[in-house]
Amino acid sequence: MKKSLQPLKSMVFQGIVLIGTTLMPALALAKNELNVSISSVSIVKETITGTIKDEKNEPLIGASILVKGTRLGTITDNNGKFTLDVPDANSVLMVTMIGYSSQDIVVGNQKTINIVLKEDIASLDQVIVTGVFDKRTRMESSVAISVLNSKQIELQAPTSAAEILKNIPGIFVNSAAGEIKNEVSSRGFGGVNGYYYVSMQEDGLPVTGAQYTNYAPDFFLRSDLTLGKVEAVRGGTASILGNNAPGGIFNYVSKTGTSELKAEVRAKYGLEGNKAANPYYRMDANIGGPIGISNSLYFNMGGFYRQNDGPRYSGYPLNNGGQFKANLIKHLGNGSLKLYVKYLDDKNSFNDFLPTVDFNNPRLAPGVTENTSFLLPPIKATYFLNDSKTQQTFNSADKIHNKEFSIGLNADFDLGKGWNIDNKIRVSDKSSYWNSTQVPFPFAVDGVTFYGLNGWVPKFGLYTFSDAATGQTLLTVNQGFGATGLKFTPTGTLPGAEIQANSLIFNPLVVSDNKVKELVEQLTVTKKIDKMSFSGGLYYVASDISRTTTGAGTAFTQMLSNYPKATVITFTDPATGQIQKLTNADGIVGGSNKSNPASLFDVTFNQAAVFLGHNWEISPKLNFDWGIRYESIRVKGTNQIGTSYNLPNGGTDGDPLTLYDNTAGKITSKYDYDKTVNTTSFSTGLNYKVNDDFALYGRYSLGKKAPDVSIYLSINTASNSNFLNPIAQSTQMYEIGAKLRRDKLSLFITPFYSILGNVPQQAYGQETADASSAYSTTVLYNKAETVGVELEGNYTITKNVGIRGNVTFQKSTAVDYNVWALNGNGKADDKIVSYSGNENENVPQALARISPYWNSTTFFASVDMTYMGKRQANIANAFYLPAFTQTNINLGYNVNQHLSVQANINNVFNNYGVMGWAGTGGFPAALNTQGVTKASIEANPNAIFNTTSLPPRAYFLTLSYKF
C-alpha cells in the first residue's frame, strides 16, 4: 500500500476544512444580508394542529407536512397527528407521503386541519429531491423521473440492487451476473464497465467517485429493509446534478425514524437452480423511532445477512455476507442534521458464461445445464508478490471480498428570507479484494496456443492430464514435429468433448486488491426571490486508489462435472523418461510459494465541479429552468509493472522436476501520468401545468462524459503511455413529456432523442516486429443516435385491483461509426472499416415491465412480466440476441397486524433469456465478439458460442414480523 495514501482521519479533517470554507461563508453571507440569526429565521404567527389519514380512515404515520416556500415542517405521530407553527394565515401546507397523492392546503383561518390522502403508487405529485434544483413534485418538474417506494420494492425478490431499476422505463439492466458485476444504461448510452454513463447514488451522494475495471458501484450497494425509496432520473438534469453521468441518476434513499418506535424482522428462505436444489438464506431487520420526548431526534438502523449457493454450485456459496446501516436525524426549527454510518462486509462471485448453440434461438449446448459451473472449485495457492517477503494466499472461496466503512453528515437549513443551504459530506474506506477467475472458456489442449501460453513450446514429449482428486488419467497429448510444423496427438477423452474436443476450462487465478479511501462533498445554496430560485453548488470528490494486480497461477478444470474439478498435468521427457510436474497437486501452474509478477498502481482521482441552476415560475402554470455545470477531473498516478523471469536451479523449491514454480516476478518498468479533463454541461427545460391533473414539459441537455480510471490503469508499456490522450465524450438529449392523472389513472409519456458523440476509437500497431517501433493511428470519432418513447403508468381498476407498468420503444443507429483494422506490421495495410448505418449493439428495440396486482388489507398478489426486445449482438450486426419474457409471481398474506408471509417465484416459466455473450470457439477466440460476422455464422451455423442468461426459476418464502 502506498506510503502517501492518506489515512481516513486525514480525510475527515479535509471534510471539516471543506465545510468550513464553503458552508460557513455562505451562512455568514446570508446572515449579513438578512440581518437575522440562524436561531430566529422566521416570526411564527399561527399554530396549526391536525390529523392525516388514508381512505380507510387509518392514521398515516410519518406523513410529511411542509410550509411551501420554507423549510418549516414536521411529520405525523403514531396517531397520524401533527402540530406545526406557521408564519401566517396565507401559508400553504404541502402534505406528502410515499405511495399517496399529495395535497396543498391553504391555512387561512383554520386552527385544526384534518386531511385524507388517496393512495397512488405511481403518484405524479410526490415530492422529489433527485435531479431537481429545489424540492418539487413530479407534476411540477421538467424531468423524466420515477420513484419506487419501499412497499413496491419489498413485494419483489430482486437478485441485486440494480435489478430494482427494471421497474424504471428506458433503463436496460443486465443482472445476469448476480449480486455484482451488473450493467445499467439508458436511452442508448451503453455501459462500458457496467455504469459508465450513470451515477449510482446512496442518500444523495455517489456510491463511489472512482470507477474502473473490477471496481464498480454495485460492489458496495445493497438493497435491504433500510431502503426507503429509489428516485431515478433519466438523462435531462443528470448532466448538471450528477457526477460525470449524463445518462441518469439513481438515488437509493434510506429510511429515517418517525415519531413511533417501529421495527421489522424478515426471514427469507429460497431454492435456486433449474432443479431448485441450491439453498438461499437471508435475514433482514430494521428499527426506527424517536429518542427522548422532544419529537425532534429520531434514529433508524438495520441491515441484512445472507448466504446462497446461486443457480450453480462451485463448492462454496455464491454470496455470503451482509451490511449494517444507521442514521440519526435531528429536526431543528429551521432545518435538520442527519448523521449516518454504513458497514458492509460481503463476499460475492458471479454467474459465468456457458457454452451455447443456435444463433437464431440460443440454448445451452448439449450436456450443459443452468446448474453447470465453469468457475473455480475450492482452491488455495500461496505466493509472494514479486521479490517481497510477504506471503499471500489465494482462496477461491473468498471470491470477491467487498468491504466498506463510511460515515456521512447531511445538513439542510432554511435561513429565512428565501435562503437555504444543503451540505452533504461522506468519508469512506472501501476495498474490493479479488480471489476469482475471468474468461472461463474452453481451451483446447491439442493446439499450440495452450502450450505457448504456458511456456511449453517447443517441449517435445508426452503430456498427461489427470483428475486431481482421483489421479485417474483423462487424456495424453504427444507434442512433436510433423511435416507442417508442430504436431499434437491426443489419446483419450476429456469431459465435454461435445462442446469442444480435447479441452479444459481456462481458469486464471486473478488477484486484484483494490483499496480506495474517499471523500465526497456536495454543497448547494438556494435563494428564492419572488417567483424565482437560484441554486449554486460545489461538488468535490477525492479518491486515493491503491491497487495491486497479479495472478496466483492458472488452473485448468474439467467441463460438465457436477461442479468444477481440477486437473493435474505432467510431462514425460522422451529422452530420460523423467516425469516433470507442470502443475502442483492442486492442479495449479504456479502457486506453491513462488514469486508472482505483480503490478502496483497508486492513483489519486480528484473531481471538482461547480454548478448553477435557475428556476422561474413564469406563471402558476408555466415553469422554466436551466442549469450549467463545469467539471474538472484530474487523474495523477504511477503504474509499476511487474514481469516474470526464469529461476535457475529448480525454481522456488529447488526441484528440477517441478516446473510449475520455475519463474519469479519483479518490477521492470514504471510509468507516471498527470492528466486533467475539463467539461461543461448544460440543460434547460420548460414545464406547463395545464391543470392539477395534466402537465407537459420539454427539455434539452448537452452533457459530457470524461473517461473513467480504467484508461490510466491500462498503461503498461512505453507506447500506450506516450499515446495516453483522455477525451471527454459528448451527449445530447432532447425530450418532451406528458404527465396525466385521473381518478384511476396516472400516466407519464416521454418521447426522446439522444446523441452520443465524440466516441474515440484508436488502434496501436508496430512498424516492425520490434516493440520499439510502435505507433498509434489517428483518432476516429464516432457518433450514435437513439430515438424512442417511454411510457410509465398506474391504473386502478377497482379498490383492490390495478395494473402498473412501463414500456419503452427505441431505435439506436451508429450514424457515423468507423474502426481501424490493422493487418500485418506497418501502416501500409492499415485501413478504416465503416459500420455507419448499422444498428447499435446491445440496445433493445423494446423494453417493458407490466405488473397487474391485487391489494387488500389481508392479501396481496402481483405478477411482474418483463419483456426484453431483440438487440444486435455486435456493431457488425452479425445476429440478433432474441427477445424474451421473464415472469415473476409475488404473493403475500397478512396473518395479523404483526405477522405476514410472502412467496415469490422468479422466472416462473424458466425461460433462457440471453443477457450477454462471448464469441465463438474457446479461449482466446471467444474474447473477440466483434470478429463474429454474418459470413462467419453462415460458414459455421452450428458453432458454439458463450452466453450469460436470466437466472433459472427460483422460489422464495419470507416471514415478516412487525413490532
BELGINOR-V271740 format. One record per residue. N is the residue number from 1. RES is the residue in three letters. SS is DSSP state (a for helix, b for strand, c for the rest). Layout:
BEGIN
{{N RES SS} {N RES SS}}
END
This chain:
BEGIN
{{1 MET c} {2 LYS c} {3 LYS c} {4 SER c} {5 LEU c} {6 GLN c} {7 PRO c} {8 LEU a} {9 LYS a} {10 SER a} {11 MET a} {12 VAL a} {13 PHE a} {14 GLN a} {15 GLY a} {16 ILE a} {17 VAL a} {18 LEU a} {19 ILE a} {20 GLY a} {21 THR a} {22 THR a} {23 LEU a} {24 MET a} {25 PRO a} {26 ALA a} {27 LEU a} {28 ALA a} {29 LEU a} {30 ALA a} {31 LYS a} {32 ASN a} {33 GLU a} {34 LEU a} {35 ASN c} {36 VAL c} {37 SER c} {38 ILE a} {39 SER a} {40 SER a} {41 VAL c} {42 SER c} {43 ILE c} {44 VAL c} {45 LYS c} {46 GLU b} {47 THR b} {48 ILE b} {49 THR b} {50 GLY b} {51 THR b} {52 ILE b} {53 LYS b} {54 ASP b} {55 GLU c} {56 LYS c} {57 ASN c} {58 GLU c} {59 PRO b} {60 LEU c} {61 ILE c} {62 GLY c} {63 ALA c} {64 SER b} {65 ILE b} {66 LEU b} {67 VAL b} {68 LYS c} {69 GLY c} {70 THR c} {71 ARG c} {72 LEU c} {73 GLY b} {74 THR b} {75 ILE b} {76 THR c} {77 ASP c} {78 ASN c} {79 ASN c} {80 GLY c} {81 LYS b} {82 PHE b} {83 THR b} {84 LEU b} {85 ASP b} {86 VAL b} {87 PRO c} {88 ASP c} {89 ALA c} {90 ASN c} {91 SER c} {92 VAL b} {93 LEU b} {94 MET b} {95 VAL b} {96 THR b} {97 MET b} {98 ILE c} {99 GLY c} {100 TYR b} {101 SER b} {102 SER b} {103 GLN b} {104 ASP b} {105 ILE b} {106 VAL b} {107 VAL c} {108 GLY c} {109 ASN c} {110 GLN c} {111 LYS c} {112 THR b} {113 ILE b} {114 ASN b} {115 ILE b} {116 VAL b} {117 LEU b} {118 LYS c} {119 GLU b} {120 ASP c} {121 ILE c} {122 ALA c} {123 SER c} {124 LEU c} {125 ASP c} {126 GLN c} {127 VAL b} {128 ILE b} {129 VAL c} {130 THR c} {131 GLY c} {132 VAL c} {133 PHE c} {134 ASP c} {135 LYS c} {136 ARG b} {137 THR b} {138 ARG a} {139 MET a} {140 GLU a} {141 SER c} {142 SER c} {143 VAL c} {144 ALA c} {145 ILE b} {146 SER b} {147 VAL b} {148 LEU b} {149 ASN b} {150 SER a} {151 LYS a} {152 GLN a} {153 ILE a} {154 GLU a} {155 LEU c} {156 GLN c} {157 ALA c} {158 PRO c} {159 THR c} {160 SER c} {161 ALA c} {162 ALA a} {163 GLU a} {164 ILE a} {165 LEU a} {166 LYS a} {167 ASN a} {168 ILE c} {169 PRO c} {170 GLY c} {171 ILE b} {172 PHE b} {173 VAL b} {174 ASN b} {175 SER c} {176 ALA c} {177 ALA c} {178 GLY c} {179 GLU c} {180 ILE c} {181 LYS c} {182 ASN c} {183 GLU b} {184 VAL b} {185 SER b} {186 SER b} {187 ARG c} {188 GLY c} {189 PHE b} {190 GLY c} {191 GLY c} {192 VAL c} {193 ASN c} {194 GLY c} {195 TYR c} {196 TYR c} {197 TYR c} {198 VAL b} {199 SER b} {200 MET b} {201 GLN b} {202 GLU b} {203 ASP c} {204 GLY c} {205 LEU b} {206 PRO b} {207 VAL c} {208 THR c} {209 GLY c} {210 ALA c} {211 GLN c} {212 TYR b} {213 THR c} {214 ASN c} {215 TYR b} {216 ALA c} {217 PRO a} {218 ASP a} {219 PHE a} {220 PHE c} {221 LEU c} {222 ARG c} {223 SER c} {224 ASP c} {225 LEU c} {226 THR c} {227 LEU b} {228 GLY b} {229 LYS b} {230 VAL b} {231 GLU b} {232 ALA b} {233 VAL b} {234 ARG b} {235 GLY c} {236 GLY c} {237 THR c} {238 ALA a} {239 SER a} {240 ILE a} {241 LEU a} {242 GLY c} {243 ASN c} {244 ASN c} {245 ALA c} {246 PRO c} {247 GLY c} {248 GLY b} {249 ILE b} {250 PHE b} {251 ASN b} {252 TYR b} {253 VAL b} {254 SER b} {255 LYS c} {256 THR c} {257 GLY c} {258 THR c} {259 SER c} {260 GLU c} {261 LEU c} {262 LYS b} {263 ALA b} {264 GLU b} {265 VAL b} {266 ARG b} {267 ALA b} {268 LYS b} {269 TYR b} {270 GLY b} {271 LEU b} {272 GLU b} {273 GLY c} {274 ASN c} {275 LYS c} {276 ALA c} {277 ALA c} {278 ASN b} {279 PRO b} {280 TYR b} {281 TYR b} {282 ARG b} {283 MET b} {284 ASP b} {285 ALA b} {286 ASN b} {287 ILE b} {288 GLY b} {289 GLY b} {290 PRO b} {291 ILE c} {292 GLY c} {293 ILE c} {294 SER c} {295 ASN c} {296 SER c} {297 LEU b} {298 TYR b} {299 PHE b} {300 ASN b} {301 MET b} {302 GLY b} {303 GLY b} {304 PHE b} {305 TYR b} {306 ARG b} {307 GLN b} {308 ASN b} {309 ASP c} {310 GLY c} {311 PRO c} {312 ARG c} {313 TYR c} {314 SER c} {315 GLY c} {316 TYR c} {317 PRO c} {318 LEU c} {319 ASN b} {320 ASN b} {321 GLY b} {322 GLY b} {323 GLN b} {324 PHE b} {325 LYS b} {326 ALA b} {327 ASN b} {328 LEU b} {329 ILE b} {330 LYS b} {331 HIS b} {332 LEU b} {333 GLY c} {334 ASN c} {335 GLY b} {336 SER b} {337 LEU b} {338 LYS b} {339 LEU b} {340 TYR b} {341 VAL b} {342 LYS b} {343 TYR b} {344 LEU b} {345 ASP b} {346 ASP b} {347 LYS b} {348 ASN b} {349 SER c} {350 PHE c} {351 ASN c} {352 ASP c} {353 PHE c} {354 LEU b} {355 PRO b} {356 THR b} {357 VAL b} {358 ASP c} {359 PHE c} {360 ASN c} {361 ASN c} {362 PRO c} {363 ARG b} {364 LEU b} {365 ALA c} {366 PRO c} {367 GLY c} {368 VAL c} {369 THR c} {370 GLU c} {371 ASN c} {372 THR c} {373 SER c} {374 PHE c} {375 LEU c} {376 LEU c} {377 PRO c} {378 PRO c} {379 ILE c} {380 LYS b} {381 ALA b} {382 THR b} {383 TYR b} {384 PHE b} {385 LEU b} {386 ASN c} {387 ASP c} {388 SER c} {389 LYS c} {390 THR c} {391 GLN b} {392 GLN b} {393 THR b} {394 PHE b} {395 ASN b} {396 SER a} {397 ALA a} {398 ASP a} {399 LYS c} {400 ILE b} {401 HIS b} {402 ASN b} {403 LYS b} {404 GLU b} {405 PHE b} {406 SER b} {407 ILE b} {408 GLY b} {409 LEU b} {410 ASN b} {411 ALA b} {412 ASP b} {413 PHE b} {414 ASP b} {415 LEU b} {416 GLY b} {417 LYS c} {418 GLY c} {419 TRP b} {420 ASN b} {421 ILE b} {422 ASP b} {423 ASN b} {424 LYS b} {425 ILE b} {426 ARG b} {427 VAL b} {428 SER b} {429 ASP b} {430 LYS b} {431 SER b} {432 SER b} {433 TYR b} {434 TRP b} {435 ASN b} {436 SER b} {437 THR c} {438 GLN c} {439 VAL c} {440 PRO c} {441 PHE c} {442 PRO b} {443 PHE b} {444 ALA b} {445 VAL c} {446 ASP c} {447 GLY c} {448 VAL a} {449 THR a} {450 PHE a} {451 TYR a} {452 GLY a} {453 LEU a} {454 ASN c} {455 GLY c} {456 TRP c} {457 VAL c} {458 PRO c} {459 LYS c} {460 PHE c} {461 GLY b} {462 LEU b} {463 TYR b} {464 THR b} {465 PHE b} {466 SER b} {467 ASP b} {468 ALA c} {469 ALA c} {470 THR c} {471 GLY c} {472 GLN c} {473 THR b} {474 LEU b} {475 LEU b} {476 THR b} {477 VAL b} {478 ASN b} {479 GLN b} {480 GLY b} {481 PHE b} {482 GLY b} {483 ALA c} {484 THR c} {485 GLY b} {486 LEU b} {487 LYS b} {488 PHE b} {489 THR b} {490 PRO b} {491 THR b} {492 GLY b} {493 THR c} {494 LEU c} {495 PRO c} {496 GLY c} {497 ALA c} {498 GLU c} {499 ILE c} {500 GLN c} {501 ALA c} {502 ASN c} {503 SER b} {504 LEU b} {505 ILE b} {506 PHE b} {507 ASN b} {508 PRO b} {509 LEU b} {510 VAL b} {511 VAL b} {512 SER b} {513 ASP b} {514 ASN b} {515 LYS b} {516 VAL b} {517 LYS b} {518 GLU b} {519 LEU b} {520 VAL b} {521 GLU b} {522 GLN b} {523 LEU b} {524 THR b} {525 VAL b} {526 THR b} {527 LYS b} {528 LYS b} {529 ILE b} {530 ASP c} {531 LYS c} {532 MET b} {533 SER b} {534 PHE b} {535 SER b} {536 GLY b} {537 GLY b} {538 LEU b} {539 TYR b} {540 TYR b} {541 VAL b} {542 ALA b} {543 SER b} {544 ASP b} {545 ILE b} {546 SER b} {547 ARG b} {548 THR b} {549 THR b} {550 THR b} {551 GLY b} {552 ALA b} {553 GLY b} {554 THR b} {555 ALA b} {556 PHE b} {557 THR b} {558 GLN b} {559 MET c} {560 LEU c} {561 SER c} {562 ASN c} {563 TYR c} {564 PRO c} {565 LYS b} {566 ALA b} {567 THR b} {568 VAL b} {569 ILE b} {570 THR b} {571 PHE b} {572 THR b} {573 ASP b} {574 PRO c} {575 ALA c} {576 THR c} {577 GLY c} {578 GLN c} {579 ILE b} {580 GLN b} {581 LYS b} {582 LEU c} {583 THR c} {584 ASN c} {585 ALA c} {586 ASP c} {587 GLY c} {588 ILE b} {589 VAL b} {590 GLY c} {591 GLY c} {592 SER c} {593 ASN c} {594 LYS b} {595 SER b} {596 ASN b} {597 PRO c} {598 ALA b} {599 SER b} {600 LEU b} {601 PHE b} {602 ASP b} {603 VAL b} {604 THR b} {605 PHE b} {606 ASN b} {607 GLN b} {608 ALA b} {609 ALA b} {610 VAL b} {611 PHE b} {612 LEU b} {613 GLY b} {614 HIS b} {615 ASN b} {616 TRP b} {617 GLU b} {618 ILE c} {619 SER c} {620 PRO c} {621 LYS c} {622 LEU b} {623 ASN b} {624 PHE b} {625 ASP b} {626 TRP b} {627 GLY b} {628 ILE b} {629 ARG b} {630 TYR b} {631 GLU b} {632 SER b} {633 ILE b} {634 ARG b} {635 VAL b} {636 LYS b} {637 GLY b} {638 THR b} {639 ASN b} {640 GLN b} {641 ILE b} {642 GLY b} {643 THR b} {644 SER b} {645 TYR b} {646 ASN b} {647 LEU c} {648 PRO c} {649 ASN c} {650 GLY c} {651 GLY c} {652 THR c} {653 ASP c} {654 GLY c} {655 ASP c} {656 PRO c} {657 LEU c} {658 THR b} {659 LEU a} {660 TYR a} {661 ASP a} {662 ASN c} {663 THR b} {664 ALA b} {665 GLY b} {666 LYS b} {667 ILE b} {668 THR b} {669 SER b} {670 LYS b} {671 TYR b} {672 ASP b} {673 TYR b} {674 ASP b} {675 LYS b} {676 THR b} {677 VAL b} {678 ASN b} {679 THR b} {680 THR b} {681 SER b} {682 PHE b} {683 SER b} {684 THR b} {685 GLY b} {686 LEU b} {687 ASN b} {688 TYR b} {689 LYS b} {690 VAL b} {691 ASN b} {692 ASP c} {693 ASP c} {694 PHE b} {695 ALA b} {696 LEU b} {697 TYR b} {698 GLY b} {699 ARG b} {700 TYR b} {701 SER b} {702 LEU b} {703 GLY b} {704 LYS b} {705 LYS b} {706 ALA c} {707 PRO c} {708 ASP c} {709 VAL c} {710 SER a} {711 ILE a} {712 TYR a} {713 LEU a} {714 SER c} {715 ILE c} {716 ASN c} {717 THR c} {718 ALA a} {719 SER a} {720 ASN a} {721 SER a} {722 ASN a} {723 PHE c} {724 LEU c} {725 ASN c} {726 PRO c} {727 ILE c} {728 ALA c} {729 GLN b} {730 SER b} {731 THR b} {732 GLN b} {733 MET b} {734 TYR b} {735 GLU b} {736 ILE b} {737 GLY b} {738 ALA b} {739 LYS b} {740 LEU b} {741 ARG b} {742 ARG c} {743 ASP c} {744 LYS c} {745 LEU b} {746 SER b} {747 LEU b} {748 PHE b} {749 ILE b} {750 THR b} {751 PRO b} {752 PHE b} {753 TYR b} {754 SER b} {755 ILE b} {756 LEU b} {757 GLY b} {758 ASN b} {759 VAL b} {760 PRO b} {761 GLN b} {762 GLN c} {763 ALA c} {764 TYR b} {765 GLY b} {766 GLN b} {767 GLU c} {768 THR c} {769 ALA c} {770 ASP c} {771 ALA a} {772 SER a} {773 SER a} {774 ALA b} {775 TYR b} {776 SER b} {777 THR c} {778 THR c} {779 VAL c} {780 LEU b} {781 TYR b} {782 ASN b} {783 LYS b} {784 ALA b} {785 GLU b} {786 THR b} {787 VAL b} {788 GLY b} {789 VAL b} {790 GLU b} {791 LEU b} {792 GLU b} {793 GLY b} {794 ASN b} {795 TYR b} {796 THR b} {797 ILE c} {798 THR c} {799 LYS c} {800 ASN c} {801 VAL b} {802 GLY b} {803 ILE b} {804 ARG b} {805 GLY b} {806 ASN b} {807 VAL b} {808 THR b} {809 PHE b} {810 GLN b} {811 LYS b} {812 SER b} {813 THR b} {814 ALA b} {815 VAL b} {816 ASP b} {817 TYR c} {818 ASN b} {819 VAL b} {820 TRP b} {821 ALA b} {822 LEU c} {823 ASN c} {824 GLY c} {825 ASN c} {826 GLY c} {827 LYS c} {828 ALA c} {829 ASP c} {830 ASP c} {831 LYS b} {832 ILE b} {833 VAL b} {834 SER b} {835 TYR c} {836 SER c} {837 GLY c} {838 ASN c} {839 GLU b} {840 ASN c} {841 GLU b} {842 ASN c} {843 VAL c} {844 PRO c} {845 GLN c} {846 ALA b} {847 LEU b} {848 ALA b} {849 ARG b} {850 ILE b} {851 SER b} {852 PRO b} {853 TYR b} {854 TRP b} {855 ASN b} {856 SER c} {857 THR c} {858 THR c} {859 PHE b} {860 PHE b} {861 ALA b} {862 SER b} {863 VAL b} {864 ASP b} {865 MET b} {866 THR b} {867 TYR b} {868 MET b} {869 GLY c} {870 LYS c} {871 ARG b} {872 GLN b} {873 ALA c} {874 ASN c} {875 ILE c} {876 ALA c} {877 ASN c} {878 ALA c} {879 PHE c} {880 TYR b} {881 LEU b} {882 PRO c} {883 ALA c} {884 PHE b} {885 THR b} {886 GLN b} {887 THR b} {888 ASN b} {889 ILE b} {890 ASN b} {891 LEU b} {892 GLY b} {893 TYR b} {894 ASN b} {895 VAL c} {896 ASN c} {897 GLN c} {898 HIS c} {899 LEU b} {900 SER b} {901 VAL b} {902 GLN b} {903 ALA b} {904 ASN b} {905 ILE b} {906 ASN b} {907 ASN c} {908 VAL c} {909 PHE c} {910 ASN c} {911 ASN c} {912 TYR c} {913 GLY c} {914 VAL b} {915 MET b} {916 GLY b} {917 TRP b} {918 ALA b} {919 GLY c} {920 THR c} {921 GLY c} {922 GLY c} {923 PHE c} {924 PRO c} {925 ALA a} {926 ALA a} {927 LEU a} {928 ASN c} {929 THR a} {930 GLN a} {931 GLY a} {932 VAL c} {933 THR c} {934 LYS a} {935 ALA a} {936 SER a} {937 ILE a} {938 GLU a} {939 ALA a} {940 ASN c} {941 PRO c} {942 ASN c} {943 ALA c} {944 ILE c} {945 PHE b} {946 ASN b} {947 THR b} {948 THR b} {949 SER b} {950 LEU c} {951 PRO c} {952 PRO c} {953 ARG c} {954 ALA b} {955 TYR b} {956 PHE b} {957 LEU b} {958 THR b} {959 LEU b} {960 SER b} {961 TYR b} {962 LYS b} {963 PHE c}}
END
